[in-house]
Amino acid sequence: MSGHLIARLIHAIWLGSGLFLIAVAAPAAFRGAPNATIAADIVGVMLSRWHYIGLGAPLLLLLLDWRRGRVYVLAVVFVAILIAAAQAATDLRIRAVRAKSPVPISELSREDPLRRQFGRLHGISSLLLLMQVIAAGIALVMDREAYPTPSSAVRAMIQSETNL
């Protein structure tokens, strides 16, 4: 399998899994679970798996792109690695806050400092996940520009022959 096909596969897994988590899995867990605590536990398990993809995919793309020297792609992928690391660290802090709470977070008063801390961390984590998905999309678009699709390559050949 060529390096380009491997990169496309990594892009697909990275972007697809992030979009799936945001748009399908997390909302479904909160709609289908009997309570918010169980839903949060389910999403937490999914996020712990996502962190492997969120860190691993851009790291692999960084290694694949290193020799090609495309500075902009390398910058986007490097920033994505930093975002993924920040998200993983934030999610660890969320788990610690949940563990400290004597009752489920959703049962705490909205003014409770622990619930407010949880809310801030959850917002940061959600924003970082969204930023990761955006970075994956940007990296995919930049990669597509570097490698024309077969149909665009054929069109370019036909166009060059008709211009002769």
N, C-alpha and C positions, 0 to 999 in steps of 0.2 A: 504494500500500500504506500502510495507516495506521501511525502510530507504534507502536501497541500490537502489531500484527502483526510489525513489524520487531523490536521488543523480544523477542517470543516466539521469533522465528527466532534471534536472537542468544543467547538463553538456551539454546535447543535445541543450538546448535552448541557453546557453551561447556561446558555440562554433559555433553552426549553425547560430545564428543571427549575430555574428561577421564576419564570413566568407561571409554570404549573403550580409552584408553591404559593405564589401571591394570588393568582386568579382562581385556582381550583381547590387545592388541598386545604389551606388554612381556613378559607370561608366554609368549606364543607365540614371541617372538624367542628367549627363553632355552631353550625346549624344542626349537625347530627348528634353531637355529644349530649348526654343528659344534663351536664352543667359546665360552666366556664372553666372550672378547675381541670376537669377531665380533658376538655378541648385544648386547654393550654398545655397539658402534659403531652397530648398527641402531637401538637404543633412543635413543641419543644424537641421531641424525638426526631421529627422530620427536619427541623433546623440543625440538629446536631449532625445529621447525615449531609445536609446541604453545605455545611461548612467545609466538608471534605471537597465537594465539587467547587464551591466558591473560592477556595484557596488553591486547589489542585489544577483546575482548568486554566486560570490565567498563568499559573507558574509553568505549566507545560507549554502554553502558547509563547511565553517569554523565552523559554529554552528553544522552541522551534524557530522563533523569529530573530533570535539573537544574531545569527549569521547573516540574515538578510539585511540587517542594519536599518530597518525602517523605524526611524526615531519616533514618529508619532504613534505607531502601533505599540512600540515598546513602552512608551510613556503611558498610554491608556491601560495597557495590561499591568504595568507596574503599579499604577494608581489603584487598579482593581484589586491587586494583592493586598495593598495597604487597607483598602476598604473592607475586604474580607477578614483581615486580621482584627480590625477594629470591631467588626460585627461579632466575631467569635468571642472577643473579650467582653463586649457588652452583654452578650447572651449568658456568659458565665456569671456576670454580676447580677443579671436578672434571676438566675437560678438561686444565687445566694440570698437575694431579697425574698424570694418566695420561700426559701427554707427558713428564714428568720421569722416569718410571719406565723403567729400562733393560730391563725385561721386562714382560709383561702383569701387571696388578695381581694377578690370581688366582694367579700363580706366585710371588709374594712370600710370605715367611714371615708368619704371622699377627701376629708381634711387630714386624715391620718398621714403622718410623715412617710411611713413605709409604703403606703399606697401611692403617694405622690412621687416618691423615688422610683417605684416600679413604673409608673406612668411615663416619667421622663425617659427612663432607660428603654421602655418598650417603644416609645416614639423614635428614639435614636436608632434602635435596632431596625425598626421598620424602614426608616429613611435610608439606612446603610444597605439594606436588602434591595430597596428600589434603585439606589445608586449602583449597586453591583449589576443588576439586570440592565440598566442603561449602559454601563461600561461594556457589558457583554454584547449588547446591540451595536454600539459604536465600533468595537473591535471587529465584529462580524462584517459590518459595512466596509470598514477599512480593508479587511482581508479580501472581500469580494472585489474591491477596486483593483487590488494587486493581481488577481487572477480572473481573467474574463471567463464567463460561463461558456460552455461549448457553443451554444447558439449565437452568442455575441461574437465569438471568434470566427464562426462560419460566415456571419453577416459581414464582418470586417474583410474577410477574404473575398467574398463576392463583390463587395463595394470596391476593393482595390482592383479587381479584374475588370470591372465595368468602367473604371476610370482610365484604363489603358488605351 
